[in-house]
Amino acid sequence: MTGNTDHRPACAAQGGNTTRLGASVAVACLMLATSGLLSATQAAVRHAAGTTRHGGRASVRRPSVMASVPAHWNQHGLASWYGTNMQNGHATASGERFDPDALTAAHRQLPLGTRVRVHALSTGRSVVVRINDRGPYHGRRIIDLSAAAARQLGIISRGVSMVDIEPARDVHAQVASATRQGRLY
């Protein structure tokens, strides 16, 4: 005999230590939360996450790229445009050079090369664009249009506009700047 009067197994003795450790961690977290240091800790974690190539914060979880676009897929949200002289000639996600005069766009999830019809709700115009880049990474925007596409939609002076996006039914369609009723602007 070892002289130990407690005949509990070693694993049961450790269970009490685990409970005490869990309780002390919970108390420490509660103390940090009430002292305001938890927000500083969260800021340090966010800062360590890094930034994207566009200067925004890198997100921990990005939506995955679709393998194909379902026939009845659509999306509604904010569209913006890009195409200043700083982007002109830079490589896009597809590897081609950015051309602000081409009818192209950036989308986070659609496969590169997909053609979509973008319908601007404010002007009633629509345009078919080809997805050749990734983005937008600013705010809650769903698509970044080239300057030429924004001009076709009549939203270049607004900067941001509500749009509907759907797959282009005619693969060979270039531009449809008419309204849904068929009237040209």
Buried (B, 14 or more C-beta within 10 A) or exposed (E): EEEEEEEEEEEEEEEEEEEEEEEEEEEEEEEBEEEEEBEEEEEEEEEEEEEBEEEEEEEEEEEEEBEEBEEEEEBEEBBBBBBEEEBEEEEBBBEEEBBBEBBBBBBBBBEBEBBBBBBBEEBBBBBBBBBBBBBBBBEEBBBBBBBBBBBBBBBBEBEEBBBBBBBBEEEEEEBBBEBEEEEEE
